[in-house]
Amino acid sequence: MFISDEHRKLVHMKLQFLVCFVSKCTSLHTRFLMYYELKPEDPPYAAKFYDCCGAEDPNASGCSTSFHVSYDDDSVSLLPINELLELSNGFTAAIGDHPRCRSLEIVSNHRIHGYSLKIANISCRFFFDLFHHQLVFCKKLSVLCHSVTIWFFCSLNLQNFEPVKMGVKKEDGSLCKIMPPEEQEILDEMDIKVKKYLRGGSANFEALRDKKLKGQLAVKEELYGKSAKAAAKVEKWLMPSEGGYLEVEGIEKTWRIKQEAIVREVDISSSKNQYDIVLPDLGPYTLDFTSSGRYMAVAGRKGHLAIIDMMNMGLIKELQVRETVRDVVFLHNELFFAAAQKKYTYIYNRDGTELHCLKEHGAVSKLQFLKNHFLLASINKFGQLHYQDVTTGLMVGNFRTGLGGSDVMQVNPFNSVVTLGHSNGSVTMWKPTSAAPLVKMLTHHGPVSALSFHSNGHLMATAGTDRKIKIWDLRKYEVLQTLPGHAKTLDFSQKGLLATSTGSFVQILGDFSGSQNYSRYMTHSIAKGYQIRKVLFRPYEDVLGLGHSMGWSSILIPGSGEPNFDTWVANPFETPKQRREKEVRSLLDKLPPETIMLDPKKIGNLRPPTRRKEKPSKEEREAEMEAAVADAKNSVSTKRKTKGRNKPSRRAKKMQEAVERAKRPFLEQQKQEEELSKSKKQKISEQSELPKSLQRFVSKKAAS
């Protein structure tokens, strides 16, 4: 037996059987748990069935009935038929399922007494969709009896089908799906995940008149839906990892837990991420991580640059440029990074070799890299914003903000819009194709000291010298929450935690209610006297990097990093071959600067059809001109004047001048239309190439 009693699932349904067989006998009796007889005058495909419960079965001795089952691995087993089928009371069949069986396929191409047998195929997918994976039929079904092959043609009668246990029931003549609560929860969860991966709504096909375009868009929408479902399934079944968290008991508070207590409880590999590097002579330090979180670049104010592999804490390269370094940022991968030095901006490779000197980026105070567009953005102390394409070297944009110098700059991950914070308390948003800011908003009553964006791009946190931290909703440009406190640097984690720091104190805020209401989650104080310059969460790790005046440090923040990573986006275990392939793919998928906008969902949408202004007909134009002439005649003054000034000739001349003034715009418009049509005809004639035999007839004036 291949079906155990524990895993046997019996499903009842009504089947209509038509039995055909090959035999020279006029009658045949077999023990198939039912009894049938075939009359000689009946066609060979018609049979009468009788319930065999309690009925006598003559000629049943020596009869052996068996069941052939084929599995996915092409193995065949011979099973007694009564273990799988049990017919009684109106041919109610109980069929068991097995995880290795694929489908029921009944095929025959024999000819019996001049009658051709039909081919019956019951696909496995039909039963999967109908019964929600509760039935798995066998691939081939045949009964051997006295060396006679009997083929079964099964048809499912849905009118009399009442499988309450199958998850389908009949209501008002229609089929209604019913499924267990566990499956319903899974489907609801999958629907939520599918909506997460569907970016934007579908196109409005009703407004389209082009059938070809409508068909192409329908195919693309179907592909988008399939890809969203596939991504949702991968997230559900292949990414079961859960993020870290802090759990306290009783009246304990998470923000009272120290780093020493966390390090004692975590594993050895995670405990290595809590460390302090003290370099008092070259600070203060700033830092940057790659998109995968594996590599870190650190830059000291006094010229110290270093690249570190965070997987094994190995130093890849260290160099001293012997001049002031204000900021450092990685480019598209760990092989290249840019450093904003005292006078110019330089690009180095992983080995510390200087590749480029960007003299257009002078006296830069802050750098940002737009990875989807391969643009290096910088803001200097004079308030000049530069965009440079690192693939071609072209300067895409160079604008004067008009608001003075700034060292507060961030990129919105949702739309790649560069945001600047200014000394007058305003925040401006820029794109490389516009000389004016897209948005200018007053955020604080004082200089803006820091800002950061949530990973979804809809939340923005700003901090000012007015000792306030504000959470903004960029969809409505409204303040969601105002927190007291001063922060010199801000950063959002992948899971939405907000890190703030001032002096030597770090505070992490969390939104645990889901209503954008941030409260204190963790706190940490480094050695007294250390001034923190930058806080930055490490991607895909529960780690927060701190760059301060005496070096840099790293602390553990449970629940800050995304536990599951997509190797096509960011792979911490990337090999050199995968890195090269990813670089080629990213260059092929590079977006032009014109795609940077506040609402990127507009890209790919259809513009609503605009009706062309129909030209007035000749009759309508003549009617308008006649009405204008009549108004002009009526407007002529009939006032009696002194002798000699009211002659009939003078009045007729005045009337004629008024009529000509009324007709002039209509005549000029008609003349312009005639010239335009004439020029179009001439262009068409010039574009059409004449054969050599006819070119001599073309006038020289037209040719010139």
C-alpha positions as CSV (number, residue, x, y, z in Angstrom):
1,M,0.0,0.0,0.0
2,F,1.3,3.5,-0.9
3,I,-1.6,5.3,0.9
4,S,-1.4,5.2,4.7
5,D,-4.4,5.5,6.9
6,E,-3.1,8.7,8.4
7,H,-2.7,10.4,5.0
8,R,-5.6,9.0,3.2
9,K,-8.0,11.7,2.0
10,L,-11.3,10.4,0.7
11,V,-13.2,12.6,-1.6
12,H,-16.7,11.7,-2.8
13,M,-18.0,12.6,-6.2
14,K,-20.4,11.2,-8.8
15,L,-19.0,9.9,-12.0
16,Q,-20.6,8.6,-15.1
17,F,-18.7,5.6,-16.5
18,L,-18.8,4.4,-20.1
19,V,-16.9,1.1,-20.4
20,C,-15.4,-0.2,-23.7
21,F,-13.4,-3.4,-24.1
22,V,-11.9,-5.7,-26.7
23,S,-13.2,-9.2,-26.7
24,K,-14.6,-11.9,-28.9
25,C,-16.9,-13.0,-26.2
26,T,-20.6,-12.1,-26.2
27,S,-20.6,-11.6,-22.4
28,L,-18.1,-11.1,-19.8
29,H,-18.2,-10.9,-16.0
30,T,-15.4,-9.4,-13.9
31,R,-15.0,-8.6,-10.2
32,F,-14.7,-4.8,-10.3
33,L,-16.7,-4.3,-7.2
34,M,-19.6,-3.8,-9.6
35,Y,-21.4,-6.1,-12.0
36,Y,-22.2,-5.3,-15.6
37,E,-23.5,-7.3,-18.5
38,L,-23.3,-6.6,-22.2
39,K,-25.9,-7.8,-24.7
40,P,-24.8,-9.0,-28.1
41,E,-27.1,-6.6,-29.9
42,D,-25.9,-3.5,-28.0
43,P,-23.1,-1.4,-29.3
44,P,-19.8,-2.3,-27.7
45,Y,-19.5,1.0,-26.0
46,A,-22.9,0.8,-24.2
47,A,-23.1,-1.0,-20.9
48,K,-25.5,-1.4,-17.9
49,F,-24.1,-1.1,-14.4
50,Y,-25.5,-2.7,-11.3
51,D,-24.5,-2.2,-7.7
52,C,-22.5,-5.3,-6.7
53,C,-23.1,-5.0,-3.0
54,G,-24.8,-8.2,-2.1
55,A,-25.2,-9.2,-5.8
56,E,-24.0,-12.6,-7.0
57,D,-21.0,-12.5,-9.3
58,P,-21.1,-15.5,-11.7
59,N,-17.9,-16.6,-13.4
60,A,-15.9,-14.6,-10.9
61,S,-13.5,-17.4,-10.1
62,G,-10.0,-16.9,-11.4
63,C,-10.5,-13.2,-12.0
64,S,-7.7,-10.9,-11.0
65,T,-8.2,-7.1,-11.3
66,S,-5.3,-4.8,-10.9
67,F,-4.5,-1.1,-11.0
68,H,-1.5,0.5,-12.8
69,V,0.0,3.7,-11.3
70,S,2.8,5.6,-12.9
71,Y,4.8,8.1,-10.8
72,D,7.0,11.1,-11.6
73,D,10.1,8.9,-11.6
74,D,8.5,6.6,-14.2
75,S,8.1,3.7,-11.8
76,V,5.0,1.6,-12.1
77,S,3.3,-0.2,-9.3
78,L,0.5,-2.8,-9.5
79,L,-2.3,-2.3,-6.9
80,P,-5.6,-4.0,-6.1
81,I,-8.4,-2.0,-7.5
82,N,-10.5,-2.3,-4.3
83,E,-7.9,-0.3,-2.4
84,L,-8.6,2.8,-4.4
85,L,-12.2,2.6,-5.8
86,E,-15.2,1.6,-3.9
87,L,-18.5,1.9,-5.7
88,S,-21.8,1.9,-4.0
89,N,-25.1,3.8,-3.8
90,G,-25.2,5.6,-7.1
91,F,-21.6,5.1,-8.1
92,T,-20.1,7.2,-5.4
93,A,-16.3,6.8,-5.8
94,A,-13.8,7.4,-3.0
95,I,-10.4,8.3,-4.5
96,G,-7.3,8.7,-2.5
97,D,-4.5,11.1,-3.3
98,H,-0.7,10.6,-3.3
99,P,1.9,13.4,-3.5
100,R,3.9,11.7,-6.3
101,C,1.0,11.0,-8.7
102,R,0.7,13.5,-11.5
103,S,-2.6,13.2,-13.4
104,L,-5.3,10.8,-14.7
105,E,-4.8,10.2,-18.4
106,I,-7.1,7.7,-20.2
107,V,-6.0,7.2,-23.8
108,S,-7.1,4.6,-26.4
109,N,-6.9,4.5,-30.1
110,H,-8.3,1.0,-30.7
111,R,-11.2,0.3,-33.1
112,I,-13.9,-2.1,-31.9
113,H,-16.4,-3.5,-34.3
114,G,-16.0,-0.5,-36.6
115,Y,-16.4,2.0,-33.7
116,S,-13.5,4.3,-33.0
117,L,-12.9,4.9,-29.3
118,K,-12.5,8.5,-28.1
119,I,-9.5,9.8,-26.3
120,A,-10.2,11.1,-22.8
121,N,-7.7,13.3,-21.0
122,I,-8.3,14.7,-17.5
123,S,-5.6,17.2,-16.8
124,C,-4.1,17.5,-13.4
125,R,-4.3,21.3,-13.4
126,F,-8.1,21.2,-13.7
127,F,-8.5,19.2,-10.5
128,F,-5.9,21.4,-8.8
129,D,-7.8,24.5,-9.5
130,L,-11.1,22.9,-8.7
131,F,-10.3,21.2,-5.5
132,H,-7.4,23.4,-4.2
133,H,-4.6,20.8,-4.3
134,Q,-6.6,18.2,-2.4
135,L,-6.8,15.7,-5.3
136,V,-3.9,14.3,-7.2
137,F,-4.9,11.7,-9.7
138,C,-2.8,8.9,-11.2
139,K,-1.4,9.3,-14.7
140,K,-2.7,6.1,-16.4
141,L,-5.6,3.9,-15.4
142,S,-6.2,0.4,-16.9
143,V,-7.8,-2.8,-15.7
144,L,-6.5,-6.2,-16.8
145,C,-8.9,-9.1,-16.7
146,H,-8.5,-12.4,-18.5
147,S,-5.9,-10.7,-20.8
148,V,-8.6,-8.2,-21.9
149,T,-7.8,-4.5,-21.6
150,I,-10.7,-2.3,-20.5
151,W,-10.4,1.4,-21.0
152,F,-12.5,3.8,-18.9
153,F,-14.0,7.1,-20.2
154,C,-14.8,9.2,-17.1
155,S,-17.0,12.3,-17.3
156,L,-17.7,14.5,-14.3
157,N,-21.3,15.5,-13.9
158,L,-21.2,19.0,-12.3
159,Q,-25.0,19.3,-12.1
160,N,-25.2,16.5,-9.5
161,F,-21.9,17.2,-8.0
162,E,-22.1,18.1,-4.3
163,P,-18.6,17.8,-2.8
164,V,-18.9,19.7,0.4
165,K,-15.7,18.2,1.7
166,M,-13.9,19.2,-1.5
167,G,-14.2,22.9,-0.8
168,V,-16.8,23.6,-3.5
169,K,-20.5,23.9,-2.8
170,K,-23.6,24.7,-4.9
171,E,-25.6,27.9,-4.2
172,D,-28.4,29.1,-6.4
173,G,-27.1,27.1,-9.4
174,S,-23.6,28.6,-9.1
175,L,-20.4,27.2,-7.8
176,C,-19.0,28.9,-4.7
177,K,-15.4,28.3,-3.4
178,I,-15.0,27.4,0.2
179,M,-11.7,26.7,1.7
180,P,-10.2,26.0,5.2
181,P,-9.3,29.0,7.4
182,E,-5.6,28.2,7.1
183,E,-5.7,28.3,3.3
184,Q,-7.8,31.5,3.3
185,E,-5.2,33.2,5.6
186,I,-2.4,32.2,3.2
187,L,-4.4,33.6,0.2
188,D,-5.1,36.9,2.0
189,E,-1.4,37.2,2.9
190,M,-0.4,36.5,-0.7
191,D,-2.8,39.2,-1.9
192,I,-1.2,41.8,0.4
193,K,2.3,40.8,-0.8
194,V,1.2,41.0,-4.5
195,K,-0.1,44.5,-4.0
196,K,3.3,45.4,-2.4
197,Y,5.1,44.3,-5.6
198,L,2.6,45.9,-8.0
199,R,3.9,49.4,-8.5
200,G,1.1,51.6,-9.6
201,G,-2.3,50.7,-11.2
202,S,-3.0,49.2,-14.6
203,A,-3.5,51.3,-17.7
204,N,-6.9,52.5,-18.7
205,F,-7.6,50.5,-21.8
206,E,-11.1,51.9,-22.3
207,A,-9.6,55.3,-23.4
208,L,-7.4,53.7,-26.0
209,R,-8.4,53.5,-29.7
210,D,-5.3,51.8,-31.0
211,K,-6.0,48.0,-30.9
212,K,-2.3,47.2,-31.4
213,L,-1.2,49.4,-28.5
214,K,-4.1,48.0,-26.3
215,G,-2.9,44.4,-27.0
216,Q,0.7,45.2,-26.2
217,L,-0.2,46.9,-23.0
218,A,-2.5,44.0,-22.0
219,V,0.4,41.5,-22.5
220,K,2.7,43.7,-20.4
221,E,0.1,44.1,-17.6
222,E,-0.2,40.3,-17.6
223,L,3.6,39.9,-17.3
224,Y,3.7,42.5,-14.5
225,G,1.0,40.5,-12.6
226,K,2.9,37.2,-13.0
227,S,6.1,38.8,-11.8
228,A,4.4,40.3,-8.8
229,K,2.9,36.9,-7.9
230,A,6.2,35.2,-8.3
231,A,7.9,37.8,-6.1
232,A,5.2,37.4,-3.5
233,K,5.6,33.6,-3.5
234,V,9.4,33.9,-3.1
235,E,9.0,36.3,-0.2
236,K,6.5,33.9,1.4
237,W,8.2,30.6,1.0
238,L,11.9,31.3,0.3
239,M,12.5,34.3,2.7
240,P,11.4,33.0,6.0
241,S,14.1,34.9,8.0
242,E,12.8,37.2,10.7
243,G,14.5,40.4,11.8
244,G,16.0,40.9,15.3
245,Y,14.2,42.5,18.1
246,L,14.5,43.5,21.8
247,E,12.0,41.9,24.2
248,V,11.7,43.0,27.8
249,E,9.7,41.8,30.7
250,G,7.5,43.7,33.2
251,I,8.4,47.3,33.7
252,E,11.7,47.1,31.9
253,K,12.4,49.5,29.0
254,T,14.3,48.7,25.8
255,W,16.2,52.0,25.9
256,R,17.7,51.0,29.3
257,I,19.5,47.9,27.8
258,K,23.2,48.6,27.3
259,Q,25.5,47.3,24.5
260,E,27.4,45.1,27.0
261,A,24.2,43.2,27.8
262,I,23.3,42.7,24.1
263,V,26.8,41.5,23.2
264,R,26.6,38.8,25.9
265,E,23.4,37.4,24.5
266,V,24.2,37.3,20.7
267,D,26.3,34.8,18.8
268,I,30.0,35.3,18.3
269,S,29.8,36.5,14.7
270,S,27.3,39.2,15.6
271,S,29.3,40.2,18.7
272,K,32.2,41.1,16.5
273,N,30.2,44.0,15.0
274,Q,30.4,45.9,18.3
275,Y,33.8,47.6,18.4
276,D,35.6,51.0,18.7
277,I,38.5,52.2,16.5
278,V,40.4,55.0,18.2
279,L,42.4,57.3,15.9
280,P,42.6,60.6,17.7
281,D,45.1,62.4,15.4
282,L,43.2,62.2,12.1
283,G,39.6,62.8,13.0
284,P,36.8,63.6,12.9
285,Y,35.7,60.7,10.7
286,T,32.9,60.2,8.3
287,L,31.9,56.9,6.7
288,D,29.9,55.3,3.9
289,F,28.7,51.7,3.2
290,T,28.2,49.9,-0.1
291,S,24.6,48.9,-1.1
292,S,25.3,45.4,0.1
293,G,26.7,46.5,3.4
294,R,29.9,44.4,3.0
295,Y,32.4,47.2,2.5
296,M,32.9,50.5,4.4
297,A,34.8,53.6,3.4
298,V,36.1,55.9,6.2
299,A,37.5,59.4,5.8
300,G,39.3,61.4,8.4
301,R,39.2,65.2,8.2
302,K,43.0,65.4,8.1
303,G,43.4,63.2,5.0
304,H,43.0,59.6,6.1
305,L,41.2,57.3,3.7
306,A,40.6,53.6,4.2
307,I,38.5,50.7,2.7
308,I,37.4,47.9,5.1
309,D,35.9,44.5,4.4
310,M,33.2,44.2,7.1
311,M,32.8,40.4,6.5
312,N,36.3,39.6,8.0
313,M,37.2,43.1,9.4
314,G,40.1,43.2,7.0
315,L,41.8,46.4,5.9
316,I,41.8,46.5,2.0
317,K,43.5,49.8,1.4
318,E,44.7,52.8,3.5
319,L,46.1,56.0,2.1
320,Q,46.9,59.5,3.3
321,V,46.1,62.3,0.8
322,R,47.7,65.0,3.1
323,E,44.9,67.5,2.8
324,T,41.4,68.1,4.2
325,V,38.8,65.5,3.3
326,R,35.2,66.6,3.9
327,D,33.2,63.7,2.7
328,V,33.5,60.2,1.0
329,V,31.0,58.2,-1.0
330,F,31.1,54.9,-2.9
331,L,30.2,54.8,-6.5
332,H,28.2,51.9,-8.1
333,N,30.4,49.2,-6.4
334,E,33.3,48.9,-4.0
335,L,35.9,49.3,-6.7
336,F,35.5,53.1,-6.9
337,F,34.9,55.8,-4.4
338,A,34.9,59.6,-4.5
339,A,36.4,61.9,-1.9
340,A,35.6,65.6,-1.4
341,Q,39.0,67.1,-0.6
342,K,40.1,70.7,0.1
343,K,40.0,72.1,-3.4
344,Y,38.7,69.5,-5.8
345,T,36.9,66.1,-5.8
346,Y,38.9,63.0,-6.6
347,I,37.9,59.5,-7.7
348,Y,40.0,56.6,-6.5
349,N,39.9,52.9,-7.1
350,R,40.1,50.1,-4.6
351,D,43.9,50.1,-4.7
352,G,44.1,53.7,-3.8
353,T,45.1,54.9,-7.2
354,E,43.8,58.3,-8.2
355,L,41.7,58.0,-11.4
356,H,40.1,61.4,-11.9
357,C,40.3,64.9,-10.6
358,L,36.9,66.6,-10.9
359,K,37.9,70.3,-11.1
360,E,34.3,71.4,-11.7
361,H,33.4,70.2,-8.2
362,G,35.4,72.8,-6.2
363,A,35.3,73.2,-2.5
364,V,32.7,70.5,-2.1
365,S,31.2,70.0,1.4
366,K,28.9,67.1,0.6
367,L,28.7,64.2,-1.9
368,Q,25.9,61.9,-3.0
369,F,25.8,59.2,-5.7
370,L,22.6,58.3,-7.6
371,K,23.1,54.6,-8.3
372,N,20.2,54.2,-10.8
373,H,21.4,57.1,-12.9
374,F,25.2,56.9,-12.4
375,L,25.3,60.6,-11.4
376,L,27.6,62.1,-8.8
377,A,26.0,65.1,-7.1
378,S,27.8,67.6,-5.0
379,I,27.1,70.9,-3.1
380,N,29.9,73.3,-2.3
381,K,30.3,76.2,0.2
382,F,29.2,78.7,-2.5
383,G,25.8,77.0,-2.9
384,Q,26.5,75.5,-6.3
385,L,24.9,72.1,-7.1
386,H,26.6,69.9,-9.6
387,Y,25.5,66.7,-11.4
388,Q,28.1,64.7,-13.3
389,D,27.7,61.4,-15.2
390,V,30.5,59.1,-14.1
391,T,30.0,56.8,-17.2
392,T,30.6,59.5,-19.8
393,G,32.1,62.3,-17.8
394,L,29.6,64.9,-18.9
395,M,28.3,67.6,-16.6
396,V,24.6,67.0,-16.6
397,G,23.6,70.0,-14.4
398,N,25.2,73.0,-12.7
399,F,22.9,75.3,-10.8
400,R,23.2,78.0,-8.2
401,T,20.8,77.5,-5.4
402,G,20.9,81.1,-4.3
403,L,20.6,80.1,-0.7
404,G,24.2,80.1,0.3
405,G,26.5,77.2,1.1
406,S,25.2,73.9,2.6
407,D,26.6,70.7,4.1
408,V,23.2,69.0,4.4
409,M,22.3,66.8,1.3
410,Q,20.5,63.5,0.9
411,V,18.9,61.6,-2.0
412,N,15.4,60.3,-1.8
413,P,15.5,56.6,-2.6
414,F,12.0,56.6,-4.1
415,N,12.5,59.2,-6.9
416,S,16.3,60.0,-6.8
417,V,15.5,63.7,-6.1
418,V,18.4,65.5,-4.3
419,T,17.3,67.4,-1.2
420,L,19.3,70.2,0.4
421,G,19.0,71.8,3.8
422,H,19.8,75.5,4.1
423,S,20.7,78.0,6.8
424,N,17.4,79.9,6.5
425,G,15.5,76.8,7.7
426,S,14.2,75.8,4.2
427,V,14.6,72.5,2.4
428,T,14.8,72.4,-1.4
429,M,14.4,69.5,-3.8
430,W,16.3,69.4,-7.1
431,K,16.6,67.4,-10.3
432,P,19.4,67.7,-12.9
433,T,17.1,69.0,-15.7
434,S,15.6,71.9,-13.8
435,A,17.4,75.1,-12.9
436,A,14.7,75.9,-10.3
437,P,13.9,73.7,-7.3
438,L,11.0,71.4,-7.6
439,V,9.9,72.0,-4.0
440,K,10.9,74.7,-1.5
441,M,9.5,74.3,2.0
442,L,10.1,76.0,5.3
443,T,10.9,73.3,7.9
444,H,12.5,75.1,10.8
445,H,12.9,78.5,12.4
446,G,16.7,78.3,12.1
447,P,19.4,76.5,10.1
448,V,18.7,72.9,9.0
449,S,21.4,70.7,10.6
450,A,20.4,67.3,9.3
451,L,17.8,65.4,7.2
452,S,17.2,61.8,6.2
453,F,14.7,59.8,4.1
454,H,12.7,56.6,5.0
455,S,13.4,53.7,2.7
456,N,9.9,54.0,1.2
457,G,10.7,57.6,0.2
458,H,7.4,59.0,1.7
459,L,8.8,60.1,5.1
460,M,11.5,62.7,5.7
461,A,13.1,63.6,9.0
462,T,14.6,67.0,9.5
463,A,16.5,68.5,12.4
464,G,17.3,72.2,13.1
465,T,19.0,74.5,15.5
466,D,15.6,75.4,16.9
467,R,16.0,72.1,18.9
468,K,13.2,70.2,17.1
469,I,13.2,67.0,15.1
470,K,10.3,66.8,12.6
471,I,8.8,63.9,10.7
472,W,7.3,64.9,7.4
473,D,4.8,63.2,5.0
474,L,6.1,64.1,1.5
475,R,2.8,63.0,-0.1
476,K,1.0,65.9,1.6
477,Y,4.0,68.0,2.7
478,E,2.7,68.0,6.3
479,V,4.3,67.5,9.7
480,L,3.4,64.2,11.2
481,Q,5.3,64.5,14.4
482,T,7.5,67.0,16.2
483,L,10.0,65.7,18.7
484,P,12.1,67.9,21.1
485,G,15.8,67.6,20.8
486,H,18.8,68.7,18.7
487,A,20.5,66.4,16.2
488,K,23.6,67.0,14.1
489,T,23.0,63.9,12.0
490,L,20.1,61.6,11.2
491,D,19.6,58.3,9.4
492,F,16.8,55.9,8.7
493,S,17.4,52.1,8.8
494,Q,15.9,49.6,6.3
495,K,13.3,48.7,8.8
496,G,12.3,52.3,9.6
497,L,14.3,53.0,12.8
498,L,15.6,56.6,13.1
499,A,19.0,57.3,14.6
500,T,19.7,60.7,15.9
501,S,22.9,62.0,17.6
502,T,24.3,65.1,19.2
503,G,27.6,65.4,21.0
504,S,28.5,62.0,22.3
505,F,24.9,60.7,22.7
506,V,23.0,58.5,20.2
507,Q,19.3,57.9,20.4
508,I,17.3,55.4,18.2
509,L,13.6,56.0,17.7
510,G,11.1,53.4,16.5
511,D,7.6,53.4,15.0
512,F,6.1,50.3,16.7
513,S,2.4,51.2,16.3
514,G,2.6,51.7,12.5
515,S,1.0,55.2,12.8
516,Q,4.3,57.2,12.3
517,N,4.4,57.9,16.0
518,Y,8.1,57.5,16.9
519,S,9.2,56.8,20.4
520,R,12.5,56.0,22.1
521,Y,13.8,52.5,21.3
522,M,17.5,52.5,22.3
523,T,20.1,54.9,23.6
524,H,23.9,54.8,23.6
525,S,26.7,57.1,24.9
526,I,30.2,56.9,23.7
527,A,33.2,58.1,25.7
528,K,32.8,61.6,27.1
529,G,34.3,64.2,24.8
530,Y,33.8,62.3,21.6
531,Q,31.8,64.4,19.2
532,I,29.8,62.3,16.7
533,R,29.9,63.6,13.2
534,K,27.8,61.0,11.3
535,V,25.6,58.0,12.1
536,L,24.8,55.5,9.3
537,F,23.0,52.1,9.5
538,R,24.7,49.2,7.8
539,P,22.5,47.6,5.1
540,Y,21.2,44.0,5.9
541,E,22.8,44.0,9.3
542,D,21.6,45.1,12.8
543,V,24.5,47.5,13.0
544,L,24.9,51.3,13.4
545,G,28.1,52.9,12.3
546,L,29.3,56.0,14.2
547,G,32.0,58.4,12.9
548,H,33.3,60.7,15.6
549,S,36.1,63.0,16.5
550,M,38.3,60.2,17.9
551,G,37.8,57.5,15.2
552,W,34.8,55.4,14.4
553,S,32.6,52.9,16.3
554,S,30.0,50.3,15.6
555,I,27.0,49.3,17.9
556,L,24.3,46.6,17.7
557,I,20.7,47.8,17.0
558,P,18.4,44.7,16.9
559,G,15.7,44.9,14.3
560,S,17.3,47.7,12.2
561,G,18.5,45.7,9.1
562,E,16.5,43.8,6.5
563,P,17.1,40.0,7.2
564,N,16.5,38.9,3.6
565,F,18.5,40.3,0.6
566,D,18.0,40.0,-3.1
567,T,21.2,38.8,-4.8
568,W,20.2,40.7,-8.0
569,V,20.1,44.0,-6.0
570,A,22.7,43.6,-3.3
571,N,24.7,40.5,-2.6
572,P,27.1,40.5,0.4
573,F,28.7,37.2,-0.8
574,E,29.2,38.5,-4.4
575,T,32.0,36.9,-6.4
576,P,34.1,38.8,-8.9
577,K,32.3,37.2,-11.8
578,Q,28.9,38.2,-10.3
579,R,30.2,41.7,-9.7
580,R,31.2,42.1,-13.4
581,E,27.9,40.8,-14.6
582,K,26.0,43.1,-12.2
583,E,28.0,46.1,-13.4
584,V,27.1,45.3,-17.0
585,R,23.4,44.9,-16.1
586,S,23.3,48.1,-14.2
587,L,24.9,50.0,-17.1
588,L,22.3,48.5,-19.5
589,D,19.5,49.5,-17.0
590,K,20.9,53.0,-16.5
591,L,18.1,55.6,-16.3
592,P,18.5,59.0,-18.1
593,P,18.4,62.1,-16.0
594,E,15.0,63.1,-17.4
595,T,13.4,60.2,-15.4
596,I,14.1,62.0,-12.1
597,M,10.8,63.6,-11.0
598,L,8.8,63.9,-7.8
599,D,6.3,61.2,-8.8
600,P,8.0,58.5,-10.8
601,K,4.7,56.6,-11.2
602,K,3.9,58.9,-14.1
603,I,6.6,57.2,-16.2
604,G,4.9,54.7,-18.5
605,N,1.4,56.2,-18.0
606,L,-0.7,57.2,-20.9
607,R,-1.6,60.8,-21.5
608,P,-5.3,61.2,-21.7
609,P,-6.5,61.7,-25.3
610,T,-6.9,65.3,-26.3
611,R,-9.3,66.4,-28.9
612,R,-7.9,68.4,-31.7
613,K,-9.5,71.7,-32.4
614,E,-11.5,71.3,-35.5
615,K,-10.9,73.9,-38.2
616,P,-14.0,75.9,-39.0
617,S,-15.6,75.2,-42.3
618,K,-15.8,77.7,-45.2
619,E,-19.4,78.5,-44.5
620,E,-18.8,79.1,-40.8
621,R,-15.8,81.4,-41.6
622,E,-17.9,83.4,-44.1
623,A,-20.7,83.7,-41.5
624,E,-18.3,85.0,-38.9
625,M,-16.9,87.5,-41.3
626,E,-20.3,88.7,-42.3
627,A,-21.3,89.1,-38.7
628,A,-18.1,91.1,-38.1
629,V,-18.8,93.3,-41.1
630,A,-22.3,94.0,-39.9
631,D,-21.0,95.0,-36.4
632,A,-18.5,97.3,-38.1
633,K,-21.2,99.0,-40.1
634,N,-23.4,99.6,-37.1
635,S,-20.5,100.9,-35.1
636,V,-19.9,103.8,-37.6
637,S,-21.0,107.0,-36.0
638,T,-24.1,108.8,-37.5
639,K,-23.6,112.0,-35.6
640,R,-24.2,115.1,-37.6
641,K,-21.1,117.3,-37.9
642,T,-20.3,120.8,-39.1
643,K,-20.7,121.8,-42.7
644,G,-18.3,120.1,-45.1
645,R,-17.5,117.2,-42.7
646,N,-20.6,115.2,-43.2
647,K,-20.4,114.6,-46.9
648,P,-21.8,111.3,-48.3
649,S,-18.4,110.5,-49.8
650,R,-16.7,110.9,-46.3
651,R,-19.3,108.7,-44.7
652,A,-18.9,106.0,-47.4
653,K,-15.1,106.1,-46.9
654,K,-15.5,105.7,-43.2
655,M,-17.8,102.7,-43.7
656,Q,-15.4,101.1,-46.1
657,E,-12.5,101.5,-43.7
658,A,-14.5,99.9,-40.9
659,V,-15.4,96.9,-43.1
660,E,-11.8,96.4,-44.2
661,R,-10.6,96.4,-40.6
662,A,-13.2,93.8,-39.7
663,K,-12.2,91.6,-42.7
664,R,-8.5,91.9,-42.2
665,P,-7.9,89.1,-39.5
666,F,-10.0,86.6,-41.5
667,L,-8.1,87.3,-44.7
668,E,-4.7,87.1,-42.9
669,Q,-5.6,83.8,-41.3
670,Q,-6.8,82.4,-44.7
671,K,-3.5,83.6,-46.3
672,Q,-1.4,81.9,-43.6
673,E,-3.3,78.6,-44.0
674,E,-2.7,78.7,-47.8
675,E,1.0,79.3,-47.4
676,L,1.3,76.5,-44.8
677,S,-0.4,74.0,-47.1
678,K,1.7,75.1,-50.0
679,S,5.0,74.7,-48.0
680,K,3.8,71.2,-46.9
681,K,3.2,70.2,-50.5
682,Q,6.6,71.5,-51.5
683,K,8.3,69.5,-48.7
684,I,6.6,66.3,-49.7
685,S,7.6,66.9,-53.4
686,E,11.2,67.5,-52.3
687,Q,11.4,64.4,-50.2
688,S,10.2,62.2,-52.9
689,E,13.1,61.2,-55.1
690,L,12.6,61.3,-58.8
691,P,14.2,58.9,-61.2
692,K,17.2,60.3,-63.2
693,S,15.1,60.4,-66.4
694,L,12.7,62.9,-64.8
695,Q,15.1,65.0,-62.8
696,R,15.9,67.3,-65.8
697,F,12.3,68.5,-65.7
698,V,12.5,69.9,-62.2
699,S,12.7,73.7,-62.1
700,K,15.9,75.2,-60.8
701,K,13.9,77.5,-58.5
702,A,12.2,74.6,-56.8
703,A,15.5,72.7,-56.5
704,S,17.2,75.6,-54.9
